[in-house]
Each structure stands twice: as structure tokens, then as C-alpha cells.
Amino acid sequence: MKIERAPSFSVQICMAGNYDDAQRICRQFCFEVGYCVTVTRTEYVYTGGQESGFIVGLINYPRFPKAPSEITDTAEQLGMRLMEGLCQQSFCIVTPADTIWFSRRPE
């Protein structure tokens, strides 16, 4: 049996939009770049409303360890592809250190 360890580092992409379409975009992205992610349905509840969406999870997988900056960069690339493909205006990337908001809204 082989056992490998890597420093823990996880990143989440949080976005509203269609779960099935998000899963398809993630599958295509992972196939193209050689990656693995999780995709989980979620509900965003906010002042005056609610939206269905998803959370995409990326981790430092010990079989193919990466630096935290590489994982965050991959999350940004995937987040941009999801935002475009799902016609969304914004999304967040959550790391252990900070939360980054990406928006293409004019304001």
C-alpha cells in the first residue's frame, strides 16, 4: 500500500447558476487540464431573495501536489470559464487566507 501526504490547502468557487451545466463545464475543464474537483449543489439566501447555485471544491491532492498559488490560479481559471459559460455576473473564490470576489458588473 502506498500512502502519500501533502500540506492541506483547499479552495472553493462559489457561484449561482445551473448545477448540471456547471458540472458539465467542470468535467470538460478537468479533462482538458488534467484535474479533479467536487461540485456540490447549494442555495444562496440573501436579503430579499434566494438563488440556486453550486460550490466547486479543489484540494491539494497528494498524488499530484501543487503549491497553494497554483491551486488558486486553477480555481480562478475554472471560475472564469464557469462565469462565462453560465452567463453569471460574479463569483467568489474562498481560500484559507482570503475571499476573492470577481465581478464583471459595470458598477
MODELLER restraints for C-alpha pairs under 7 A, 6 or more apart:
rsr = mdl.restraints
at = mdl.atoms
rsr.add(forms.Gaussian(group=physical.xy_distance, feature=features.Distance(at['CA:4:A'], at['CA:62:A']), mean=5.79, stdev=0.5))
rsr.add(forms.Gaussian(group=physical.xy_distance, feature=features.Distance(at['CA:4:A'], at['CA:63:A']), mean=6.88, stdev=0.5))
rsr.add(forms.Gaussian(group=physical.xy_distance, feature=features.Distance(at['CA:5:A'], at['CA:62:A']), mean=5.27, stdev=0.5))
rsr.add(forms.Gaussian(group=physical.xy_distance, feature=features.Distance(at['CA:6:A'], at['CA:60:A']), mean=6.79, stdev=0.5))
rsr.add(forms.Gaussian(group=physical.xy_distance, feature=features.Distance(at['CA:6:A'], at['CA:62:A']), mean=4.93, stdev=0.5))
rsr.add(forms.Gaussian(group=physical.xy_distance, feature=features.Distance(at['CA:6:A'], at['CA:65:A']), mean=6.34, stdev=0.5))
rsr.add(forms.Gaussian(group=physical.xy_distance, feature=features.Distance(at['CA:8:A'], at['CA:60:A']), mean=6.04, stdev=0.5))
rsr.add(forms.Gaussian(group=physical.xy_distance, feature=features.Distance(at['CA:9:A'], at['CA:59:A']), mean=5.74, stdev=0.5))
rsr.add(forms.Gaussian(group=physical.xy_distance, feature=features.Distance(at['CA:9:A'], at['CA:60:A']), mean=5.42, stdev=0.5))
rsr.add(forms.Gaussian(group=physical.xy_distance, feature=features.Distance(at['CA:9:A'], at['CA:68:A']), mean=6.42, stdev=0.5))
rsr.add(forms.Gaussian(group=physical.xy_distance, feature=features.Distance(at['CA:10:A'], at['CA:58:A']), mean=5.64, stdev=0.5))
rsr.add(forms.Gaussian(group=physical.xy_distance, feature=features.Distance(at['CA:10:A'], at['CA:59:A']), mean=4.33, stdev=0.5))
rsr.add(forms.Gaussian(group=physical.xy_distance, feature=features.Distance(at['CA:10:A'], at['CA:60:A']), mean=6.50, stdev=0.5))
rsr.add(forms.Gaussian(group=physical.xy_distance, feature=features.Distance(at['CA:10:A'], at['CA:95:A']), mean=6.46, stdev=0.5))
rsr.add(forms.Gaussian(group=physical.xy_distance, feature=features.Distance(at['CA:11:A'], at['CA:57:A']), mean=5.90, stdev=0.5))
rsr.add(forms.Gaussian(group=physical.xy_distance, feature=features.Distance(at['CA:11:A'], at['CA:58:A']), mean=5.20, stdev=0.5))
rsr.add(forms.Gaussian(group=physical.xy_distance, feature=features.Distance(at['CA:11:A'], at['CA:59:A']), mean=6.40, stdev=0.5))
rsr.add(forms.Gaussian(group=physical.xy_distance, feature=features.Distance(at['CA:11:A'], at['CA:72:A']), mean=6.73, stdev=0.5))
rsr.add(forms.Gaussian(group=physical.xy_distance, feature=features.Distance(at['CA:11:A'], at['CA:93:A']), mean=6.83, stdev=0.5))
rsr.add(forms.Gaussian(group=physical.xy_distance, feature=features.Distance(at['CA:11:A'], at['CA:94:A']), mean=5.62, stdev=0.5))
rsr.add(forms.Gaussian(group=physical.xy_distance, feature=features.Distance(at['CA:11:A'], at['CA:95:A']), mean=4.80, stdev=0.5))
rsr.add(forms.Gaussian(group=physical.xy_distance, feature=features.Distance(at['CA:12:A'], at['CA:55:A']), mean=6.27, stdev=0.5))
rsr.add(forms.Gaussian(group=physical.xy_distance, feature=features.Distance(at['CA:12:A'], at['CA:56:A']), mean=5.47, stdev=0.5))
rsr.add(forms.Gaussian(group=physical.xy_distance, feature=features.Distance(at['CA:12:A'], at['CA:57:A']), mean=4.68, stdev=0.5))
rsr.add(forms.Gaussian(group=physical.xy_distance, feature=features.Distance(at['CA:12:A'], at['CA:58:A']), mean=6.37, stdev=0.5))
rsr.add(forms.Gaussian(group=physical.xy_distance, feature=features.Distance(at['CA:12:A'], at['CA:93:A']), mean=5.56, stdev=0.5))
rsr.add(forms.Gaussian(group=physical.xy_distance, feature=features.Distance(at['CA:12:A'], at['CA:94:A']), mean=5.08, stdev=0.5))
rsr.add(forms.Gaussian(group=physical.xy_distance, feature=features.Distance(at['CA:12:A'], at['CA:95:A']), mean=6.77, stdev=0.5))
rsr.add(forms.Gaussian(group=physical.xy_distance, feature=features.Distance(at['CA:13:A'], at['CA:55:A']), mean=5.48, stdev=0.5))
rsr.add(forms.Gaussian(group=physical.xy_distance, feature=features.Distance(at['CA:13:A'], at['CA:56:A']), mean=4.96, stdev=0.5))
rsr.add(forms.Gaussian(group=physical.xy_distance, feature=features.Distance(at['CA:13:A'], at['CA:57:A']), mean=6.60, stdev=0.5))
rsr.add(forms.Gaussian(group=physical.xy_distance, feature=features.Distance(at['CA:13:A'], at['CA:75:A']), mean=6.75, stdev=0.5))
rsr.add(forms.Gaussian(group=physical.xy_distance, feature=features.Distance(at['CA:13:A'], at['CA:79:A']), mean=6.46, stdev=0.5))
rsr.add(forms.Gaussian(group=physical.xy_distance, feature=features.Distance(at['CA:13:A'], at['CA:92:A']), mean=5.78, stdev=0.5))
rsr.add(forms.Gaussian(group=physical.xy_distance, feature=features.Distance(at['CA:13:A'], at['CA:93:A']), mean=4.59, stdev=0.5))
rsr.add(forms.Gaussian(group=physical.xy_distance, feature=features.Distance(at['CA:13:A'], at['CA:94:A']), mean=6.50, stdev=0.5))
rsr.add(forms.Gaussian(group=physical.xy_distance, feature=features.Distance(at['CA:14:A'], at['CA:54:A']), mean=6.27, stdev=0.5))
rsr.add(forms.Gaussian(group=physical.xy_distance, feature=features.Distance(at['CA:14:A'], at['CA:55:A']), mean=4.74, stdev=0.5))
rsr.add(forms.Gaussian(group=physical.xy_distance, feature=features.Distance(at['CA:14:A'], at['CA:56:A']), mean=6.72, stdev=0.5))
rsr.add(forms.Gaussian(group=physical.xy_distance, feature=features.Distance(at['CA:14:A'], at['CA:91:A']), mean=5.82, stdev=0.5))
rsr.add(forms.Gaussian(group=physical.xy_distance, feature=features.Distance(at['CA:14:A'], at['CA:92:A']), mean=5.20, stdev=0.5))
rsr.add(forms.Gaussian(group=physical.xy_distance, feature=features.Distance(at['CA:14:A'], at['CA:93:A']), mean=6.32, stdev=0.5))
rsr.add(forms.Gaussian(group=physical.xy_distance, feature=features.Distance(at['CA:15:A'], at['CA:53:A']), mean=5.72, stdev=0.5))
rsr.add(forms.Gaussian(group=physical.xy_distance, feature=features.Distance(at['CA:15:A'], at['CA:54:A']), mean=5.84, stdev=0.5))
rsr.add(forms.Gaussian(group=physical.xy_distance, feature=features.Distance(at['CA:15:A'], at['CA:55:A']), mean=6.58, stdev=0.5))
rsr.add(forms.Gaussian(group=physical.xy_distance, feature=features.Distance(at['CA:15:A'], at['CA:91:A']), mean=4.92, stdev=0.5))
rsr.add(forms.Gaussian(group=physical.xy_distance, feature=features.Distance(at['CA:15:A'], at['CA:92:A']), mean=6.77, stdev=0.5))
rsr.add(forms.Gaussian(group=physical.xy_distance, feature=features.Distance(at['CA:16:A'], at['CA:51:A']), mean=6.39, stdev=0.5))
rsr.add(forms.Gaussian(group=physical.xy_distance, feature=features.Distance(at['CA:16:A'], at['CA:52:A']), mean=5.80, stdev=0.5))
rsr.add(forms.Gaussian(group=physical.xy_distance, feature=features.Distance(at['CA:16:A'], at['CA:53:A']), mean=3.79, stdev=0.5))
rsr.add(forms.Gaussian(group=physical.xy_distance, feature=features.Distance(at['CA:16:A'], at['CA:54:A']), mean=6.28, stdev=0.5))
rsr.add(forms.Gaussian(group=physical.xy_distance, feature=features.Distance(at['CA:17:A'], at['CA:52:A']), mean=6.32, stdev=0.5))
rsr.add(forms.Gaussian(group=physical.xy_distance, feature=features.Distance(at['CA:17:A'], at['CA:53:A']), mean=4.76, stdev=0.5))
rsr.add(forms.Gaussian(group=physical.xy_distance, feature=features.Distance(at['CA:17:A'], at['CA:86:A']), mean=6.25, stdev=0.5))
rsr.add(forms.Gaussian(group=physical.xy_distance, feature=features.Distance(at['CA:18:A'], at['CA:53:A']), mean=6.27, stdev=0.5))
rsr.add(forms.Gaussian(group=physical.xy_distance, feature=features.Distance(at['CA:19:A'], at['CA:41:A']), mean=6.36, stdev=0.5))
rsr.add(forms.Gaussian(group=physical.xy_distance, feature=features.Distance(at['CA:19:A'], at['CA:53:A']), mean=6.20, stdev=0.5))
rsr.add(forms.Gaussian(group=physical.xy_distance, feature=features.Distance(at['CA:19:A'], at['CA:54:A']), mean=6.06, stdev=0.5))
rsr.add(forms.Gaussian(group=physical.xy_distance, feature=features.Distance(at['CA:22:A'], at['CA:82:A']), mean=6.52, stdev=0.5))
rsr.add(forms.Gaussian(group=physical.xy_distance, feature=features.Distance(at['CA:23:A'], at['CA:39:A']), mean=6.48, stdev=0.5))
rsr.add(forms.Gaussian(group=physical.xy_distance, feature=features.Distance(at['CA:25:A'], at['CA:82:A']), mean=6.61, stdev=0.5))
rsr.add(forms.Gaussian(group=physical.xy_distance, feature=features.Distance(at['CA:30:A'], at['CA:36:A']), mean=5.95, stdev=0.5))
rsr.add(forms.Gaussian(group=physical.xy_distance, feature=features.Distance(at['CA:37:A'], at['CA:56:A']), mean=6.49, stdev=0.5))
rsr.add(forms.Gaussian(group=physical.xy_distance, feature=features.Distance(at['CA:37:A'], at['CA:57:A']), mean=5.47, stdev=0.5))
rsr.add(forms.Gaussian(group=physical.xy_distance, feature=features.Distance(at['CA:37:A'], at['CA:58:A']), mean=5.21, stdev=0.5))
rsr.add(forms.Gaussian(group=physical.xy_distance, feature=features.Distance(at['CA:38:A'], at['CA:56:A']), mean=5.45, stdev=0.5))
rsr.add(forms.Gaussian(group=physical.xy_distance, feature=features.Distance(at['CA:38:A'], at['CA:57:A']), mean=4.90, stdev=0.5))
rsr.add(forms.Gaussian(group=physical.xy_distance, feature=features.Distance(at['CA:38:A'], at['CA:58:A']), mean=6.89, stdev=0.5))
rsr.add(forms.Gaussian(group=physical.xy_distance, feature=features.Distance(at['CA:39:A'], at['CA:54:A']), mean=6.58, stdev=0.5))
rsr.add(forms.Gaussian(group=physical.xy_distance, feature=features.Distance(at['CA:39:A'], at['CA:55:A']), mean=5.78, stdev=0.5))
rsr.add(forms.Gaussian(group=physical.xy_distance, feature=features.Distance(at['CA:39:A'], at['CA:56:A']), mean=4.58, stdev=0.5))
rsr.add(forms.Gaussian(group=physical.xy_distance, feature=features.Distance(at['CA:39:A'], at['CA:57:A']), mean=6.49, stdev=0.5))
rsr.add(forms.Gaussian(group=physical.xy_distance, feature=features.Distance(at['CA:40:A'], at['CA:54:A']), mean=5.33, stdev=0.5))
rsr.add(forms.Gaussian(group=physical.xy_distance, feature=features.Distance(at['CA:40:A'], at['CA:55:A']), mean=5.22, stdev=0.5))
rsr.add(forms.Gaussian(group=physical.xy_distance, feature=features.Distance(at['CA:40:A'], at['CA:56:A']), mean=6.48, stdev=0.5))
rsr.add(forms.Gaussian(group=physical.xy_distance, feature=features.Distance(at['CA:41:A'], at['CA:53:A']), mean=5.99, stdev=0.5))
rsr.add(forms.Gaussian(group=physical.xy_distance, feature=features.Distance(at['CA:41:A'], at['CA:54:A']), mean=4.36, stdev=0.5))
rsr.add(forms.Gaussian(group=physical.xy_distance, feature=features.Distance(at['CA:41:A'], at['CA:55:A']), mean=6.54, stdev=0.5))
rsr.add(forms.Gaussian(group=physical.xy_distance, feature=features.Distance(at['CA:42:A'], at['CA:52:A']), mean=6.12, stdev=0.5))
rsr.add(forms.Gaussian(group=physical.xy_distance, feature=features.Distance(at['CA:42:A'], at['CA:53:A']), mean=5.26, stdev=0.5))
rsr.add(forms.Gaussian(group=physical.xy_distance, feature=features.Distance(at['CA:42:A'], at['CA:54:A']), mean=4.95, stdev=0.5))
rsr.add(forms.Gaussian(group=physical.xy_distance, feature=features.Distance(at['CA:42:A'], at['CA:55:A']), mean=6.81, stdev=0.5))
rsr.add(forms.Gaussian(group=physical.xy_distance, feature=features.Distance(at['CA:43:A'], at['CA:50:A']), mean=6.95, stdev=0.5))
rsr.add(forms.Gaussian(group=physical.xy_distance, feature=features.Distance(at['CA:43:A'], at['CA:51:A']), mean=5.80, stdev=0.5))
rsr.add(forms.Gaussian(group=physical.xy_distance, feature=features.Distance(at['CA:43:A'], at['CA:52:A']), mean=4.58, stdev=0.5))
rsr.add(forms.Gaussian(group=physical.xy_distance, feature=features.Distance(at['CA:43:A'], at['CA:53:A']), mean=5.82, stdev=0.5))
rsr.add(forms.Gaussian(group=physical.xy_distance, feature=features.Distance(at['CA:44:A'], at['CA:50:A']), mean=5.48, stdev=0.5))
rsr.add(forms.Gaussian(group=physical.xy_distance, feature=features.Distance(at['CA:44:A'], at['CA:51:A']), mean=5.15, stdev=0.5))
rsr.add(forms.Gaussian(group=physical.xy_distance, feature=features.Distance(at['CA:44:A'], at['CA:52:A']), mean=6.17, stdev=0.5))
rsr.add(forms.Gaussian(group=physical.xy_distance, feature=features.Distance(at['CA:44:A'], at['CA:53:A']), mean=6.94, stdev=0.5))
rsr.add(forms.Gaussian(group=physical.xy_distance, feature=features.Distance(at['CA:45:A'], at['CA:51:A']), mean=6.63, stdev=0.5))
rsr.add(forms.Gaussian(group=physical.xy_distance, feature=features.Distance(at['CA:60:A'], at['CA:66:A']), mean=6.03, stdev=0.5))
rsr.add(forms.Gaussian(group=physical.xy_distance, feature=features.Distance(at['CA:83:A'], at['CA:89:A']), mean=6.77, stdev=0.5))
rsr.add(forms.Gaussian(group=physical.xy_distance, feature=features.Distance(at['CA:83:A'], at['CA:90:A']), mean=6.80, stdev=0.5))
rsr.add(forms.Gaussian(group=physical.xy_distance, feature=features.Distance(at['CA:89:A'], at['CA:103:A']), mean=5.79, stdev=0.5))
rsr.add(forms.Gaussian(group=physical.xy_distance, feature=features.Distance(at['CA:89:A'], at['CA:104:A']), mean=5.49, stdev=0.5))
rsr.add(forms.Gaussian(group=physical.xy_distance, feature=features.Distance(at['CA:89:A'], at['CA:105:A']), mean=5.98, stdev=0.5))
rsr.add(forms.Gaussian(group=physical.xy_distance, feature=features.Distance(at['CA:90:A'], at['CA:102:A']), mean=5.38, stdev=0.5))
rsr.add(forms.Gaussian(group=physical.xy_distance, feature=features.Distance(at['CA:90:A'], at['CA:103:A']), mean=4.20, stdev=0.5))
rsr.add(forms.Gaussian(group=physical.xy_distance, feature=features.Distance(at['CA:90:A'], at['CA:104:A']), mean=6.34, stdev=0.5))
rsr.add(forms.Gaussian(group=physical.xy_distance, feature=features.Distance(at['CA:91:A'], at['CA:101:A']), mean=5.97, stdev=0.5))
rsr.add(forms.Gaussian(group=physical.xy_distance, feature=features.Distance(at['CA:91:A'], at['CA:102:A']), mean=5.45, stdev=0.5))
rsr.add(forms.Gaussian(group=physical.xy_distance, feature=features.Distance(at['CA:91:A'], at['CA:103:A']), mean=6.73, stdev=0.5))
rsr.add(forms.Gaussian(group=physical.xy_distance, feature=features.Distance(at['CA:92:A'], at['CA:99:A']), mean=6.64, stdev=0.5))
rsr.add(forms.Gaussian(group=physical.xy_distance, feature=features.Distance(at['CA:92:A'], at['CA:100:A']), mean=5.46, stdev=0.5))
rsr.add(forms.Gaussian(group=physical.xy_distance, feature=features.Distance(at['CA:92:A'], at['CA:101:A']), mean=4.48, stdev=0.5))
rsr.add(forms.Gaussian(group=physical.xy_distance, feature=features.Distance(at['CA:92:A'], at['CA:102:A']), mean=6.10, stdev=0.5))
rsr.add(forms.Gaussian(group=physical.xy_distance, feature=features.Distance(at['CA:93:A'], at['CA:99:A']), mean=5.67, stdev=0.5))
rsr.add(forms.Gaussian(group=physical.xy_distance, feature=features.Distance(at['CA:93:A'], at['CA:100:A']), mean=5.14, stdev=0.5))
rsr.add(forms.Gaussian(group=physical.xy_distance, feature=features.Distance(at['CA:93:A'], at['CA:101:A']), mean=6.62, stdev=0.5))
rsr.add(forms.Gaussian(group=physical.xy_distance, feature=features.Distance(at['CA:94:A'], at['CA:100:A']), mean=6.45, stdev=0.5))
